[in-house]
Amino acid sequence: MFRKLPPLASYVTSLAILVLLAPLAHGQEWASKMFEETAHDFGVVARKSKTEFEFKFKNLYRDDIHVSSVRTSCGCTTPIIQTPTVKSLGEGVILARFNTRTFLGSRAATVTVTIDKPQYAEVRLTVKGTIRQDVVLDPPAVIFGDIEEAGAQQKIKISYAGRSNWKITEVIANDGISTELKEVSRRGGRVDYELAVTVDDISRAGYLADQLTLRTNDHLSNIKLAVEGRIISPLMINPSTISLGLLTPGQSITKKLVVQGKQPFRILDVACKSEGFTFEPTDKESMLHIVPVTFRADKMGLIKAEIEIATDLKGGTTGKCSVSGAVAETTARVE
């Protein structure tokens, strides 16, 4: 038996809520609706490069979603289930890894995601890309590890074998990252570059998953290069996102936030502009604080809020945590 959520048109005008809590569609459409994207183009990538994409999905329904298996139509892509079980309004990921070490040239694959609970469905995801055999990265991506201060730098070697006049003409980076390209050697048809990548902005703590683009003077330009790391702020809040799930009117739920600093500190205030939240911080000085967060579901609709924690750390460091969920009336089971 599968329980579905009721239409909210009678008491909600927000289109976002209507989509979030829509009834189960006929056939298998209900499963594909959970995915943000069902197709991805890796573009042009280098041989042996780290090339991955996260297909993210959100459980829009009351019952838990269970992903039982994934399969691929081509060995050029390896699918991985990152989150087998996703609770109501929770988020999951299917990782698609392009096998750039063992495959070359233009490749494409269909990844079939099989869901067995609360009822059977299949979702087809597609990936494609071109793996250059003449360009090699060492290491396979720009990997920083933990980044604790602005100015952290990593270097990567880019090697090419082919035309004698081949060159990288430009490196394109997003805001917060700067690059410096240096040609190390050129002999015959082989060219070696050293690319220094610097993280200039660490204002947003959390995982860094960025991408550089290498423009070259040939027809397979715009080579993608992954940049990874974890930015560590003086104040760490875990989890950074709280999912309250689906609540019924009048229901209360309590979650715990772990607030940690590199030195002892006091929490000066915990605030949220949205109604229904109460907090129980301590006034003691410590490197680690546990803050209970209680939400009472008094109004039906979508929950989208931000909690801000103010401390006495140097510079008045604050931390934020986002909250999501929904409040709706319960419904009986349906066939």
FENVENRA-V771850 format. One line per field, one symbol per residue. psi: psi as a letter, one per 30 degrees, with the letter a starting at -180 (. if undefined). burial: # if it has 16 or more other ideal C-beta (glycine too) atoms within 10 Angstrom, else .. A space follows every 50 residues. Layout:
BEGIN
psi->???
burial->???
END
This chain:
BEGIN
psi->kkklklkgffgkfkeeeeeegllkllbgeeefffkekgkkjfbkllkglj jlkjjklkjglelkkkjelklkfkffkjkkjejekklkglklkjkjkkif ffllaklllkkjkkkfkflklkkkkklllkjkffkkkjlfljjebkjflk fkklkkkjkkkckfgklkfkkkllkfklljkkjeljkbgkkklkjkkkjf jgfjlakjjaklkjklgafhahkkkkklajkjlfjkkklfkkjfakllkf kkkklkkjjklflklkkekklkfklfkllillglklfkkjjkjkkkjfkk akjjlkkkjklglkghklllkkklalklklllkl.
burial->...##..#...#....#..###.#.....######....#.#.####### #####.#######.#.#..#.#...####.#.#..#.#####.####### ..#...#.#.#.###..#..#.#.#####.##.####..###.#..#... .#.#.#.###.....#.#..#.#..##.#.#.........###.#.###. .#..#..#.#####.#......#######.#.#####....######... ......#.###...###..#.#...##.#.#.......#.#.#.###..# ###.#.#.###.#....##.#.######.......
END
